[in-house]
């Protein structure tokens, strides 16, 4: 079987063959990088799940407090929604401590499918709270520097004789 110069037996040029091979290698590398990112994310969340579980419980406590205040103001429907969200968050917190991140993710998906309104409000509050908590946690884990804190030196003060500043009665 004879082939044209620069063509493979399948009729592809060497450039086409090289392009296809590089494309396949790129796809494999991208898949590998994606899997590495997922694995690192899972490890990160597993390491911090205790902190996250505590924060979720704290948010549930806050929802319970708000529900109590709403009940006192005769807003039973709103109170009911807050108590329901609080109960679910407590369940998620316990589940996160006991079973891990992946099971919690499945539970959240199930709950969102059944109660999307609860989830939207809770997600806003939880996202804000978790972000702040992780920032605080990272600050607490950083070593304290021995260097003194430097503050900018102000030179724009207007000076006045002490007699003008202190008024005697």
C-alpha positions as CSV (number, residue, x, y, z in Angstrom):
1,X,0.0,0.0,0.0
2,X,1.6,3.2,-1.1
3,X,1.0,6.6,0.6
4,X,1.6,10.1,-0.5
5,X,4.7,11.8,0.9
6,X,3.9,13.3,4.3
7,X,0.6,11.2,4.7
8,X,-0.1,8.4,7.1
9,X,-1.9,5.2,5.9
10,X,-5.2,6.7,7.0
11,X,-4.7,9.7,4.7
12,X,-3.8,12.2,7.5
13,X,-0.9,14.5,7.3
14,X,1.8,14.4,10.0
15,X,0.6,17.8,11.2
16,X,-2.9,16.5,11.6
17,X,-1.7,13.4,13.5
18,X,0.5,15.6,15.8
19,X,-2.4,18.0,16.4
20,X,-4.7,15.1,17.3
21,X,-2.1,13.6,19.7
22,X,-1.5,17.0,21.4
23,X,-5.3,17.6,21.7
24,X,-5.7,14.2,23.4
25,X,-2.8,14.9,25.7
26,X,-4.2,18.3,26.6
27,X,-7.6,16.7,27.4
28,X,-5.9,14.2,29.7
29,X,-3.9,16.9,31.5
30,X,-7.1,19.0,31.9
31,X,-9.0,16.1,33.4
32,X,-6.0,15.3,35.7
33,X,-5.9,19.0,36.9
34,X,-9.6,19.0,37.5
35,X,-9.4,15.8,39.5
36,X,-6.5,17.2,41.5
37,X,-8.5,20.4,42.3
38,X,-11.5,18.3,43.4
39,X,-9.3,16.2,45.6
40,X,-7.6,19.2,47.2
41,X,-11.0,20.9,47.8
42,X,-12.3,17.7,49.4
43,X,-9.2,17.5,51.7
44,X,-9.5,21.2,52.6
45,X,-13.2,20.9,53.5
46,X,-12.6,17.7,55.5
47,X,-9.9,19.4,57.5
48,X,-12.2,22.3,58.3
49,X,-15.5,20.5,58.7
50,X,-15.4,20.8,62.5
51,X,-15.2,24.6,62.2
52,X,-17.9,24.6,59.5
53,X,-20.2,22.3,61.6
54,X,-19.8,24.7,64.6
55,X,-20.6,27.7,62.5
56,X,-23.7,26.0,61.0
57,X,-24.8,25.2,64.5
58,X,-24.3,28.9,65.6
59,X,-26.4,30.1,62.6
60,X,-29.1,27.6,63.7
61,X,-29.0,29.0,67.2
62,X,-29.4,32.5,65.7
63,X,-32.3,31.4,63.6
64,X,-33.9,29.9,66.8
65,X,-33.5,33.2,68.6
66,X,-35.0,35.1,65.7
67,X,-37.9,32.6,65.6
68,X,-38.6,33.2,69.3
69,X,-38.6,37.0,68.8
70,X,-41.0,36.5,65.8
71,X,-43.3,34.4,68.0
72,X,-43.4,37.1,70.6
73,X,-44.5,39.5,67.9
74,X,-47.3,37.1,66.8
75,X,-45.6,36.3,63.5
76,X,-46.1,32.6,63.6
77,X,-45.6,31.8,59.9
78,X,-42.2,33.6,59.8
79,X,-41.3,31.9,63.1
80,X,-42.2,28.5,61.6
81,X,-39.9,29.0,58.6
82,X,-37.0,30.1,60.8
83,X,-37.5,27.1,63.1
84,X,-37.6,24.7,60.2
85,X,-34.4,26.1,58.7
86,X,-32.8,26.0,62.1
87,X,-33.8,22.3,62.5
88,X,-32.3,21.4,59.1
89,X,-29.1,23.3,59.8
90,X,-28.6,21.4,63.1
91,X,-29.1,18.2,61.2
92,X,-26.6,19.2,58.6
93,X,-24.1,20.2,61.3
94,X,-24.4,16.9,63.0
95,X,-24.1,15.0,59.7
96,X,-21.1,17.0,58.7
97,X,-19.3,16.1,62.0
98,X,-20.3,12.4,61.7
99,X,-20.3,11.5,58.0
100,X,-18.4,14.1,56.1
101,X,-18.6,16.6,53.3
102,X,-20.0,14.4,50.5
103,X,-23.0,13.2,52.5
104,X,-23.8,16.7,53.5
105,X,-23.7,17.8,49.9
106,X,-26.2,15.1,49.0
107,X,-28.5,16.2,51.8
108,X,-28.3,19.8,50.8
109,X,-29.3,18.9,47.3
110,X,-32.3,17.0,48.5
111,X,-33.4,19.8,50.8
112,X,-33.0,22.4,48.1
113,X,-35.2,20.4,45.8
114,X,-37.9,20.3,48.3
115,X,-37.5,23.8,49.9
116,X,-35.7,26.2,47.6
117,X,-36.9,29.3,49.5
118,X,-35.4,28.2,52.7
119,X,-32.2,27.4,51.1
120,X,-31.8,30.8,49.4
121,X,-32.1,32.7,52.6
122,X,-30.0,30.3,54.6
123,X,-27.3,30.2,51.9
124,X,-26.9,34.0,52.0
125,X,-26.6,34.0,55.8
126,X,-24.4,30.9,55.9
127,X,-22.1,32.0,53.1
128,X,-21.4,35.3,54.8
129,X,-20.9,33.6,58.2
130,X,-18.6,30.9,56.9
131,X,-16.5,33.3,55.0
132,X,-16.0,35.4,58.1
133,X,-15.3,32.4,60.2
134,X,-12.7,31.0,57.8
135,X,-10.9,34.4,57.7
136,X,-10.9,34.5,61.5
137,X,-9.6,30.9,61.7
138,X,-6.8,31.7,59.2
139,X,-5.8,34.8,61.2
140,X,-5.7,32.8,64.4
141,X,-3.5,30.1,62.8
142,X,-0.9,32.6,61.5
143,X,2.2,33.0,63.6
144,X,2.5,36.3,65.5
145,X,5.4,38.4,64.1
146,X,8.1,39.8,66.5
147,X,8.2,42.9,64.4
148,X,6.5,46.0,65.9
149,X,3.4,47.2,64.1
150,X,4.2,50.3,62.1
151,X,1.8,53.1,61.9
152,X,2.0,56.0,59.5
153,X,3.4,59.2,61.1
154,X,1.1,62.2,60.8
155,X,2.7,65.5,60.3
156,X,-0.4,67.5,59.4
157,X,-1.4,68.3,63.0
158,X,-2.0,71.9,63.8
159,X,-0.3,72.9,67.0
160,X,-1.9,75.4,69.4
161,X,-0.6,76.7,72.7
162,X,-1.9,74.6,75.6
163,X,-3.7,77.6,77.0
164,X,-6.0,77.7,74.0
165,X,-6.8,74.0,74.2
166,X,-7.5,73.7,78.0
167,X,-10.3,75.9,79.1
168,X,-10.6,76.7,82.8
169,X,-14.0,77.2,84.4
